Amino acid sequence: MRLSVKPSLFAELRRRNVFRAAAFYLAAAWLLAQVVTQILPVFDAPSWLLRWVIAALAVGFPFWIAFSWFYEWTPEGLKRESDVEPRESIARLSGRKLDFAIIGVLAVAVVLLLTDRFVLRHGVNVRGDTATPAQSIAVLPFVDMSQSKDQEYFSDGLSEELLDLLAKIPQLKVIARTSSFSFKGKDADVATIARALNVATVLEGSVRKSGNTLRVTAQLIRTADSTHLWSDTYDRELTDVFKVQDEIAGAVVTALKLKLLPGGDNAHRTANIEAYNQFLLGKKFYERTNFEDWRRAEAAFRKALELEPDYAAAWAGLAKVQTYLSDFGTGADMVAAAKREALASADKAIALAPDLTDGYEARSFLRTTVVYDWQGARADLDRIGALDPNSSFVPRRRAALLAGFGNLPEAIAEIRKAIELDPLSGSAWATLGMYQMASLDHGAARETLRHALELNPASSFTAAYSGLNELLDGHPEAALAVFKRGDDIWSLLGTALVEHTLGNEKQAQAALDTMKRTYADGSAYQIAEVYAWRGDADRTFEWLERARVQHDGGMFLLNVDPILKPLRGDPRFVALRRELALPAE
């Protein structure tokens, strides 16, 4: 007679595959959590949803263990373990299948984890964004809380001053103004802003100005969980506005555990509050892209200089707006005189404040597009980079220099650096699209320029680049539709090019005649492009020479302009490049 020995609990758990079932559940739960963690942000799901998923998985674990104890798979299907005869049990076979399932799930989980660690976090996504730097910040425009709501320019100016102070910290990545201010007036939460700008922290606040009394409220928010790292309120007399800026910037730096560089940049500052107000108004109008607002900006900067003749920042602002207005002069002599005056204003700003980047920005742009002083432009950019490590202007202008010298791959790499610092800058994306177009990568250029137009639908420059890309890619009708989104010279340029392509010479000639009648002094380069597209080399070089004499900024595109590519072997083209000190390809 054989004695029946009751198996131990451990042995029974093992026989019924409970341990394997537990391992499979934990592996599958870990894999599911990894997938959910990466997918939820794509759909803007709230952070609490992930916590609920994890909680549900934890609650389900004991039920799964109980299920694996009481039930067994058999050839006839799922049965209670107590109803299965020993000879019918396939627990051992089921255990082997569970082993393979566990290995498979763990393999997928490990691959996903490594992909997240070494590809997604350290790689580059389709927009060119890298992993979020821990020490990064976006300064949002402070909200005007004044009763009359007429101090928006003042609150914007305060935000910009804070941005400028923080941008001088080399360890801190600071998003450029164009991108930070793109959220102005929009109902966007911190998580949305963080994804768009790729930053770990956001500085926001409000300004309430009443007479000579100023109240500034500021708060620093961690974007990962929308928690407040720091907040404070400052009540000051208006004459203490710069002290308030320093205090807020210092508090942010302390909260981020960084060390502020010694010294400070006081060139934006003046004891004359009315001059400062006029300077802020000038900056507000300058940011817009139409002739009338540029005129308003010029008047405001000049008013600031009447009140404070040695106000370096106002001289720099004046130089920038004079550069844009110079192309609207009547007659070649007036255009040339306006550009010389802009250069003199930039030199004045630098002489008054050698540590102010604004003057170098204005002068480097003029040296590139007007004076053709390539070495001087490089020196100015190096100086800006030393003063402001977060300047998106530097890689943008370096990209322009590289493109002007025909180095398109390096130019594209530089403009991508600018986009990383200013990810919502429509003009930076448009420049990238132009370089991609010049590289004959029309598909990439199309997507880039489409994104640039989404960021800034009113940009005539972007519409012109987009239209030209469609035309070069063999889509004249689509090109004309995009060209017409622009205005003035750009719409006329597109009409002249496309109508000639379609064989509508009457319409093409009418557009060209209007260009010559209205814009001959400021846009000779674009007129030369029309003749080049027609294949009229003699007239092309006639207008290119006029553009050179007028110091037309478009001349810097000679080496990369796809419209002029058929002429690059012409001796006159070689001579023109030599005259401008531009190298051959």
VEXMI-466033 format. One record per residue (C-alpha): z, y, x; residue in one letter. Coordinates in steps of 0.02 Angstrom, whole numbers, plus 50000, padded with zeros to 5 digits. Each point is the difference from the previous one (the first is absolute). Last residue first. Layout:
<pts>
<pt <Z, Y, X>, a> ...
</pts>
This chain:
<pts>
<pt <47209, 53863, 51601>, e> <pt <49961, 50157, 50100>, a> <pt <50145, 50112, 50043>, p> <pt <50038, 50165, 49911>, l> <pt <50009, 50154, 50110>, a> <pt <49932, 50106, 49857>, l> <pt <49846, 50054, 50098>, e> <pt <49980, 49821, 50063>, r> <pt <50000, 49937, 49821>, r> <pt <49865, 50127, 49957>, l> <pt <49896, 49948, 50149>, a> <pt <50008, 49817, 49948>, v> <pt <49950, 50047, 49824>, f> <pt <49855, 50103, 50064>, r> <pt <49943, 49853, 50107>, p> <pt <49987, 49894, 49840>, d> <pt <50086, 49832, 50016>, g> <pt <50139, 50049, 49881>, r> <pt <49879, 50053, 49864>, l> <pt <50002, 49841, 49894>, p> <pt <50194, 50008, 49996>, k> <pt <50007, 50173, 49922>, l> <pt <50038, 49937, 49824>, i> <pt <50126, 49875, 50071>, p> <pt <50108, 50142, 50070>, d> <pt <50102, 49920, 50141>, v> <pt <49949, 50092, 50159>, n> <pt <49958, 50165, 49914>, l> <pt <50161, 50010, 49901>, l> <pt <50074, 50141, 50105>, f> <pt <49858, 50110, 49942>, m> <pt <50076, 50001, 49826>, g> <pt <50125, 50133, 50053>, g> <pt <49861, 50131, 50007>, d> <pt <50018, 50106, 50156>, h> <pt <49872, 50126, 49932>, q> <pt <49891, 49977, 50155>, v> <pt <50016, 49811, 49985>, r> <pt <49958, 50003, 49813>, a> <pt <49847, 50107, 50035>, r> <pt <49947, 49873, 50131>, e> <pt <50024, 49862, 49874>, l> <pt <49893, 50098, 49877>, w> <pt <49851, 50009, 50117>, e> <pt <50032, 49821, 50056>, f> <pt <49980, 49937, 49822>, t> <pt <49848, 50111, 49969>, r> <pt <49909, 49917, 50144>, d> <pt <50059, 49824, 49956>, a> <pt <49936, 50001, 49820>, d> <pt <50040, 49820, 49950>, g> <pt <50058, 50047, 49826>, r> <pt <50176, 49939, 50039>, w> <pt <49997, 50108, 50157>, a> <pt <49950, 50151, 49896>, y> <pt <50147, 49971, 49884>, v> <pt <50119, 49975, 50147>, e> <pt <49945, 50166, 50077>, a> <pt <50051, 50086, 49837>, i> <pt <50171, 49918, 50016>, q> <pt <50017, 50067, 50178>, y> <pt <49953, 50177, 49947>, a> <pt <50150, 50004, 49885>, s> <pt <50087, 50168, 50027>, g> <pt <49859, 50124, 50029>, d> <pt <49863, 49910, 49902>, a> <pt <50113, 49971, 49850>, y> <pt <49927, 50097, 49854>, t> <pt <49812, 50017, 50027>, r> <pt <49982, 49848, 50111>, k> <pt <50101, 49889, 49885>, m> <pt <49910, 50067, 49847>, t> <pt <49832, 49962, 50080>, d> <pt <50059, 49823, 50041>, l> <pt <50051, 49968, 49819>, a> <pt <49833, 50064, 49935>, a> <pt <49908, 49895, 50130>, q> <pt <50083, 49840, 49940>, a> <pt <49968, 50041, 49817>, q> <pt <49814, 50027, 50035>, k> <pt <49989, 49853, 50118>, e> <pt <50057, 49870, 49873>, n> <pt <49947, 49850, 50104>, g> <pt <50162, 49904, 49974>, l> <pt <50049, 50021, 50183>, t> <pt <49961, 50186, 49990>, h> <pt <50108, 50013, 49845>, e> <pt <50141, 49912, 50093>, v> <pt <50005, 50111, 50154>, l> <pt <49978, 50170, 49915>, a> <pt <50121, 49954, 49860>, t> <pt <50132, 49940, 50122>, g> <pt <49990, 50159, 50103>, l> <pt <50008, 50107, 49843>, l> <pt <50156, 49909, 49941>, s> <pt <50078, 50022, 50171>, w> <pt <49957, 50185, 50016>, i> <pt <50078, 50053, 49835>, d> <pt <50099, 49865, 49913>, d> <pt <50038, 49816, 50010>, g> <pt <49996, 49875, 49857>, r> <pt <49811, 50022, 50002>, k> <pt <49993, 49903, 50164>, f> <pt <50076, 49848, 49914>, v> <pt <49866, 49990, 49865>, a> <pt <49864, 50034, 50128>, l> <pt <50058, 49857, 50110>, a> <pt <50000, 49876, 49856>, a> <pt <49818, 50045, 49967>, e> <pt <49957, 49991, 50185>, p> <pt <50071, 49825, 50031>, h> <pt <49922, 49942, 50164>, g> <pt <50154, 49984, 50111>, d> <pt <49963, 50168, 50083>, l> <pt <50000, 50081, 49827>, l> <pt <50162, 49917, 49949>, e> <pt <50084, 50055, 50161>, n> <pt <49933, 50177, 49976>, l> <pt <50075, 50008, 49827>, g> <pt <50170, 49941, 50062>, s> <pt <49998, 50125, 50143>, y> <pt <49954, 50142, 49881>, a> <pt <50130, 49949, 49871>, a> <pt <50131, 49997, 50138>, t> <pt <49953, 50174, 50059>, f> <pt <49998, 50068, 49823>, s> <pt <50180, 49944, 49974>, s> <pt <50053, 50019, 49817>, a> <pt <50038, 49814, 49972>, p> <pt <50133, 50000, 50138>, n> <pt <50093, 49834, 50010>, l> <pt <49874, 49907, 49892>, e> <pt <49861, 50082, 50100>, l> <pt <50074, 49932, 50162>, a> <pt <50013, 49826, 49924>, h> <pt <49816, 50005, 49955>, r> <pt <49964, 50062, 50176>, l> <pt <50088, 49849, 50076>, t> <pt <49914, 49877, 49884>, e> <pt <49827, 50072, 50034>, r> <pt <50032, 50015, 50187>, a> <pt <50045, 49815, 50010>, a> <pt <49836, 49953, 49915>, g> <pt <49898, 50126, 50100>, h> <pt <50050, 49938, 50172>, d> <pt <49859, 50099, 50081>, l> <pt <50119, 50061, 50138>, s> <pt <49968, 50177, 49936>, a> <pt <50055, 49937, 49828>, m> <pt <50160, 49930, 50074>, q> <pt <50030, 50167, 50086>, y> <pt <49973, 50093, 49835>, m> <pt <50116, 49880, 49908>, g> <pt <50137, 50031, 50128>, l> <pt <49976, 50187, 49976>, t> <pt <50013, 49978, 49812>, a> <pt <50163, 49903, 50021>, w> <pt <50070, 50144, 50103>, a> <pt <49938, 50126, 49871>, s> <pt <50081, 49906, 49856>, g> <pt <50169, 50001, 50086>, s> <pt <50107, 49870, 49911>, l> <pt <50044, 49897, 50153>, p> <pt <50050, 50146, 50112>, d> <pt <50087, 49923, 50152>, l> <pt <49908, 49834, 49982>, e> <pt <49843, 50097, 49955>, i> <pt <50008, 50095, 50165>, a> <pt <50011, 49835, 50096>, k> <pt <49849, 49940, 49902>, r> <pt <49909, 50156, 50058>, i> <pt <50033, 49949, 50180>, e> <pt <49931, 49822, 49982>, a> <pt <49845, 50068, 49912>, i> <pt <49970, 50123, 50142>, a> <pt <50019, 49859, 50127>, e> <pt <49865, 49898, 49911>, p> <pt <49891, 50157, 49980>, l> <pt <49993, 50056, 50181>, n> <pt <49848, 50117, 49985>, g> <pt <50074, 50151, 50090>, f> <pt <50022, 50091, 49836>, g> <pt <50080, 49843, 49929>, a> <pt <50130, 50000, 50139>, l> <pt <50036, 50185, 49975>, l> <pt <50015, 49978, 49811>, a> <pt <50117, 49852, 50023>, a> <pt <50107, 50105, 50115>, r> <pt <50003, 50129, 49861>, r> <pt <50064, 49874, 49874>, r> <pt <50118, 49918, 50125>, p> <pt <50082, 50171, 50035>, v> <pt <50006, 50066, 49821>, f> <pt <50108, 49853, 49944>, s> <pt <50143, 50080, 50098>, s> <pt <50149, 49884, 50013>, n> <pt <50032, 50025, 50187>, p> <pt <50009, 50190, 49974>, d> <pt <50022, 50107, 50156>, l> <pt <49924, 49876, 50124>, a> <pt <49861, 49953, 49880>, g> <pt <49962, 50184, 49968>, i> <pt <49984, 50032, 50187>, r> <pt <49884, 49851, 50023>, d> <pt <49894, 50065, 49856>, l> <pt <49987, 50172, 50081>, d> <pt <49947, 49922, 50166>, a> <pt <49868, 49896, 49913>, r> <pt <49929, 50155, 49915>, a> <pt <49994, 50092, 50167>, g> <pt <49905, 49855, 50078>, q> <pt <49874, 49998, 49857>, w> <pt <49964, 50186, 49997>, d> <pt <49858, 50001, 49874>, y> <pt <50052, 50175, 49943>, v> <pt <49972, 49971, 49814>, v> <pt <50037, 49823, 49944>, t> <pt <50112, 49931, 50137>, t> <pt <50077, 50159, 50069>, r> <pt <50027, 50062, 49823>, l> <pt <50092, 49842, 49949>, f> <pt <50103, 50003, 50160>, s> <pt <50042, 50183, 49968>, r> <pt <50063, 49976, 49822>, a> <pt <50104, 49848, 50046>, e> <pt <50066, 50085, 50157>, y> <pt <50061, 50148, 49896>, g> <pt <50085, 49886, 49874>, d> <pt <50091, 49898, 50133>, t> <pt <50129, 50135, 50041>, l> <pt <50077, 49979, 50173>, d> <pt <49896, 50137, 50084>, p> <pt <50058, 50125, 49868>, a> <pt <49934, 50179, 50020>, l> <pt <49858, 49954, 50118>, a> <pt <49955, 49850, 49894>, i> <pt <49991, 50104, 49841>, a> <pt <49894, 50133, 50087>, k> <pt <49879, 49868, 50066>, d> <pt <49979, 49935, 49822>, a> <pt <49967, 50176, 49935>, s> <pt <49872, 50030, 50138>, a> <pt <49910, 49838, 49953>, l> <pt <49990, 50056, 49819>, a> <pt <49932, 50170, 50054>, e> <pt <49864, 49915, 50103>, r> <pt <49955, 49896, 49847>, k> <pt <49989, 50155, 49891>, a> <pt <49889, 50088, 50128>, a> <pt <49879, 49853, 50004>, a> <pt <49987, 49998, 49810>, v> <pt <49975, 50189, 49995>, m> <pt <49862, 49991, 50131>, d> <pt <49912, 49858, 49910>, a> <pt <49988, 50095, 49837>, g> <pt <50114, 50005, 49850>, t> <pt <50160, 49903, 50033>, g> <pt <50046, 49844, 49903>, f> <pt <50009, 49888, 50153>, d> <pt <50139, 50108, 50071>, s> <pt <50114, 49966, 49851>, l> <pt <50048, 49827, 50063>, y> <pt <50045, 50059, 50175>, t> <pt <50086, 50155, 49931>, q> <pt <50115, 49884, 49901>, v> <pt <50057, 49911, 50156>, k> <pt <50020, 50157, 50106>, a> <pt <50103, 50085, 49863>, l> <pt <50118, 49852, 49992>, g> <pt <50023, 50008, 50190>, a> <pt <50034, 50187, 49993>, w> <pt <50125, 49970, 49858>, a> <pt <50089, 49868, 50105>, a> <pt <50013, 50122, 50146>, a> <pt <50084, 50142, 49904>, y> <pt <49987, 50139, 50130>, d> <pt <49933, 50133, 49880>, p> <pt <50139, 49971, 49870>, e> <pt <49971, 50100, 49838>, l> <pt <49816, 50031, 50034>, e> <pt <49988, 49821, 50065>, l> <pt <50067, 49931, 49835>, a> <pt <49872, 50105, 49905>, k> <pt <49861, 49931, 50110>, r> <pt <50058, 49823, 49962>, f> <pt <50001, 50038, 49813>, a> <pt <49827, 50080, 50003>, a> <pt <49926, 49852, 50095>, e> <pt <50077, 49878, 49877>, a> <pt <49928, 50096, 49854>, r> <pt <49828, 49993, 50081>, r> <pt <50022, 49814, 50026>, w> <pt <50044, 49987, 49816>, d> <pt <49836, 50085, 49953>, e> <pt <49895, 49891, 50116>, f> <pt <50058, 49832, 49937>, n> <pt <50092, 49853, 50076>, t> <pt <50186, 50026, 49967>, r> <pt <50125, 49977, 50141>, e> <pt <49968, 50180, 50056>, y> <pt <50068, 50068, 49837>, f> <pt <50172, 49920, 50024>, k> <pt <50005, 50040, 50185>, k> <pt <49966, 50184, 49965>, g> <pt <50135, 50003, 49867>, l> <pt <50123, 49927, 50125>, l> <pt <49954, 50134, 50128>, f> <pt <50020, 50135, 49868>, q> <pt <50174, 49937, 49960>, n> <pt <50044, 49998, 50186>, y> <pt <49942, 50180, 50017>, a> <pt <50111, 50043, 49850>, e> <pt <50147, 49915, 50084>, i> <pt <49984, 50102, 50160>, n> <pt <50119, 49915, 50122>, a> <pt <49856, 49890, 50052>, t> <pt <49976, 49816, 50021>, r> <pt <49848, 49889, 50020>, h> <pt <50017, 50021, 50189>, a> <pt <50179, 49937, 50001>, n> <pt <49965, 49829, 50074>, d> <pt <50159, 49919, 50060>, g> <pt <50100, 49949, 50152>, g> <pt <50057, 49826, 50046>, p> <pt <49915, 49852, 49916>, l> <pt <50093, 49929, 49852>, l> <pt <50086, 49833, 50030>, k> <pt <49975, 49866, 49872>, l> <pt <50125, 49906, 49893>, k> <pt <49894, 50018, 49842>, l> <pt <50144, 50085, 49909>, a> <pt <50028, 50112, 50151>, t> <pt <49817, 50051, 50000>, v> <pt <50008, 50038, 49815>, v> <pt <50156, 50107, 50024>, a> <pt <49918, 50097, 50141>, g> <pt <49845, 50034, 49895>, a> <pt <50109, 50064, 49858>, i> <pt <50103, 50112, 50114>, e> <pt <49846, 50069, 50089>, d> <pt <49915, 50043, 49835>, q> <pt <50158, 50084, 49935>, v> <pt <50009, 50106, 50159>, k> <pt <49820, 50050, 49968>, f> <pt <50043, 50059, 49824>, v> <pt <50150, 50104, 50056>, d> <pt <49925, 50168, 49949>, t> <pt <49984, 49932, 49823>, l> <pt <50189, 49991, 49982>, e> <pt <50058, 49822, 49997>, r> <pt <50058, 49860, 49887>, d> <pt <49959, 49831, 50076>, y> <pt <50013, 49834, 49907>, t> <pt <50012, 49829, 50082>, d> <pt <49931, 49824, 49993>, s> <pt <50001, 49847, 50114>, w> <pt <49945, 49819, 50008>, l> <pt <49963, 49992, 49814>, h> <pt <49941, 49829, 49942>, t> <pt <49822, 49973, 49938>, s> <pt <50002, 49816, 50056>, d> <pt <49871, 49991, 50139>, a> <pt <49957, 50185, 49986>, t> <pt <50162, 50064, 50078>, r> <pt <50029, 50172, 49926>, i> <pt <50050, 50162, 50087>, l> <pt <50060, 50139, 49885>, q> <pt <49982, 50188, 49999>, a> <pt <50067, 50139, 49889>, t> <pt <49962, 50180, 50049>, v> <pt <50083, 50148, 49915>, r> <pt <49941, 50174, 50050>, l> <pt <50069, 50169, 49952>, t> <pt <49904, 50160, 50040>, n> <pt <49932, 50017, 49825>, g> <pt <50012, 49829, 49921>, s> <pt <49921, 49855, 50094>, k> <pt <50030, 49820, 49948>, r> <pt <49921, 49874, 50118>, v> <pt <49990, 49812, 49974>, s> <pt <50006, 49841, 50101>, g> <pt <49909, 49853, 50076>, e> <pt <50006, 49906, 50164>, l> <pt <49926, 49825, 49996>, v> <pt <50044, 49853, 50110>, t> <pt <49921, 49836, 50060>, a> <pt <49820, 50062, 49997>, v> <pt <49831, 49918, 49964>, n> <pt <49926, 50151, 49911>, l> <pt <49928, 49916, 49845>, a> <pt <50128, 49859, 49994>, r> <pt <50146, 50118, 50027>, a> <pt <49937, 50122, 49869>, i> <pt <49988, 49862, 49870>, t> <pt <50175, 49937, 50042>, a> <pt <50071, 50177, 49990>, v> <pt <49936, 50028, 49824>, d> <pt <49845, 50101, 49957>, a> <pt <49996, 50124, 49856>, d> <pt <49876, 50119, 50080>, k> <pt <50025, 50187, 50023>, g> <pt <49983, 49988, 50189>, k> <pt <49960, 49823, 50053>, f> <pt <49856, 50059, 50112>, s> <pt <50127, 50107, 50093>, f> <pt <50053, 49857, 50113>, s> <pt <49820, 49951, 50038>, s> <pt <49937, 50173, 50047>, t> <pt <50164, 50045, 50087>, r> <pt <49992, 49865, 50133>, a> <pt <50113, 49848, 49998>, i> <pt <50138, 50005, 50131>, v> <pt <50026, 49852, 50118>, k> <pt <50163, 50029, 50092>, l> <pt <50033, 49957, 50183>, q> <pt <49901, 50152, 50061>, p> <pt <50105, 50125, 49901>, i> <pt <49893, 50156, 49982>, k> <pt <49940, 49945, 49829>, a> <pt <50176, 50026, 49931>, l> <pt <49994, 50188, 50027>, l> <pt <49822, 50015, 49932>, d> <pt <50044, 49900, 49844>, l> <pt <50152, 50110, 49969>, l> <pt <49892, 50155, 50016>, e> <pt <49871, 49923, 49883>, e> <pt <50131, 49965, 49867>, s> <pt <50064, 50179, 50012>, l> <pt <49824, 50066, 49981>, g> <pt <49971, 49896, 49845>, d> <pt <50161, 50069, 49925>, s> <pt <49942, 50178, 50038>, f> <pt <49823, 49974, 49933>, y> <pt <50075, 49928, 49841>, e> <pt <50110, 50153, 49975>, q> <pt <49931, 50060, 49833>, d> <pt <50086, 49877, 49884>, k> <pt <50088, 50144, 49910>, s> <pt <50168, 49912, 49998>, q> <pt <49985, 49933, 50176>, s> <pt <50000, 49810, 50012>, m> <pt <49850, 49990, 50118>, d> <pt <49992, 49818, 50053>, v> <pt <49998, 49957, 50185>, f> <pt <49835, 49927, 50060>, p> <pt <50029, 49824, 50066>, l> <pt <50047, 49972, 50182>, v> <pt <49943, 49825, 50047>, a> <pt <50102, 49902, 50127>, i> <pt <49989, 49863, 50131>, s> <pt <50128, 49918, 50112>, q> <pt <49993, 49821, 49936>, a> <pt <49812, 49996, 50023>, p> <pt <49912, 49920, 49848>, t> <pt <49883, 49864, 50060>, a> <pt <49825, 50063, 50038>, t> <pt <49879, 50085, 49881>, d> <pt <49813, 49987, 50033>, g> <pt <49947, 50004, 49818>, r> <pt <49943, 49820, 50001>, v> <pt <50163, 49941, 50078>, n> <pt <50045, 50005, 50183>, v> <pt <50108, 49871, 50086>, g> <pt <50181, 50002, 50051>, h> <pt <50082, 49974, 49831>, r> <pt <49859, 49906, 49915>, l> <pt <49947, 49898, 50151>, v> <pt <50150, 49950, 50106>, f> <pt <50147, 49989, 49882>, r> <pt <49912, 49981, 49833>, d> <pt <49878, 49873, 50069>, t> <pt <50142, 49908, 50087>, l> <pt <50099, 49990, 49837>, l> <pt <49849, 49942, 49901>, l> <pt <49961, 49865, 50129>, v> <pt <50183, 49945, 49998>, v> <pt <50002, 49992, 49809>, a> <pt <49838, 49899, 49993>, v> <pt <50069, 49876, 50127>, a> <pt <50166, 49989, 49906>, l> <pt <49909, 49961, 49838>, v> <pt <49896, 49864, 50082>, g> <pt <50147, 49920, 50090>, i> <pt <50100, 49996, 49838>, i> <pt <49854, 49925, 49904>, a> <pt <49976, 49865, 50134>, f> <pt <50184, 49953, 49991>, d> <pt <49994, 50003, 49810>, l> <pt <49858, 49875, 50002>, k> <pt <50103, 49888, 50114>, r> <pt <50148, 50013, 49881>, g> <pt <49891, 49956, 49851>, s> <pt <49947, 49841, 50090>, l> <pt <50183, 49955, 50032>, r> <pt <50051, 50042, 49821>, a> <pt <49865, 49885, 49931>, i> <pt <50120, 49907, 49884>, s> <pt <49927, 49862, 49891>, e> <pt <50093, 49857, 50087>, r> <pt <50165, 50094, 49984>, p> <pt <49974, 50018, 49812>, e> <pt <49986, 50183, 49943>, v> <pt <50101, 50051, 49847>, d> <pt <50146, 50071, 50100>, s> <pt <49881, 50112, 50099>, e> <pt <49940, 50086, 49841>, r> <pt <49812, 49988, 49993>, k> <pt <49850, 50108, 50049>, l> <pt <49832, 49911, 49995>, g> <pt <49944, 49820, 49977>, e> <pt <49969, 49975, 50187>, p> <pt <50177, 50065, 50025>, t> <pt <50071, 50173, 50040>, w> <pt <50189, 50006, 49998>, e> <pt <50128, 50098, 49899>, y> <pt <50190, 50022, 50001>, f> <pt <50030, 50051, 50180>, w> <pt <49839, 50103, 50024>, s> <pt <50036, 50096, 49839>, f> <pt <50178, 50039, 50054>, a> <pt <49936, 50069, 50165>, i> <pt <49869, 50105, 49909>, w> <pt <50132, 50068, 49881>, f> <pt <50109, 50045, 50151>, p> <pt <49855, 50098, 50079>, f> <pt <49940, 50097, 49847>, g> <pt <50136, 50133, 50011>, v> <pt <49951, 50038, 50180>, a> <pt <49815, 50013, 49956>, l> <pt <50041, 50116, 49855>, a> <pt <50105, 50112, 50115>, a> <pt <49857, 50010, 50125>, i> <pt <49877, 50051, 49863>, v> <pt <50125, 50126, 49930>, w> <pt <50022, 50080, 50171>, r> <pt <49811, 50014, 50019>, l> <pt <49989, 50089, 49832>, l> <pt <50136, 50124, 50053>, w> <pt <49879, 50077, 50127>, s> <pt <49887, 50069, 49864>, p> <pt <49819, 49938, 49993>, a> <pt <49867, 50118, 50070>, d> <pt <49870, 49862, 49978>, f> <pt <49965, 49983, 50187>, v> <pt <50187, 50017, 50033>, p> <pt <50032, 49837, 49902>, l> <pt <49879, 49893, 50102>, i> <pt <50084, 49997, 50171>, q> <pt <50177, 49962, 49943>, t> <pt <49935, 49882, 49865>, v> <pt <49912, 49893, 50131>, v> <pt <50153, 49990, 50113>, q> <pt <50113, 49960, 49851>, a> <pt <49882, 49862, 49944>, l> <pt <50000, 49922, 50173>, l> <pt <50190, 50004, 50008>, w> <pt <50012, 49922, 49827>, a> <pt <49876, 49863, 50050>, a> <pt <50102, 49959, 50156>, a> <pt <50164, 50000, 49903>, l> <pt <49927, 49891, 49862>, y> <pt <49924, 49875, 50122>, f> <pt <50163, 49985, 50097>, a> <pt <50097, 49970, 49838>, a> <pt <49875, 49868, 49943>, a> <pt <50012, 49914, 50169>, r> <pt <50191, 49997, 49988>, f> <pt <49992, 49934, 49821>, v> <pt <49878, 49862, 50048>, n> <pt <50086, 49874, 49882>, r> <pt <50038, 49884, 50146>, r> <pt <50073, 50145, 50103>, r> <pt <50115, 50056, 49862>, l> <pt <50050, 49818, 49975>, e> <pt <50038, 49978, 50184>, a> <pt <50107, 50157, 50003>, f> <pt <50092, 49948, 49842>, l> <pt <50041, 49831, 50077>, s> <pt <49918, 49842, 49933>, p> <pt <50100, 49882, 49887>, k> <pt <50004, 49827, 50075>, v> <pt <49962, 49857, 49883>, s> <pt <50074, 49836, 50065>, l> <pt <49885, 49850, 50011>, r> <pt <50058, 49832, 49931>, m> 
</pts>
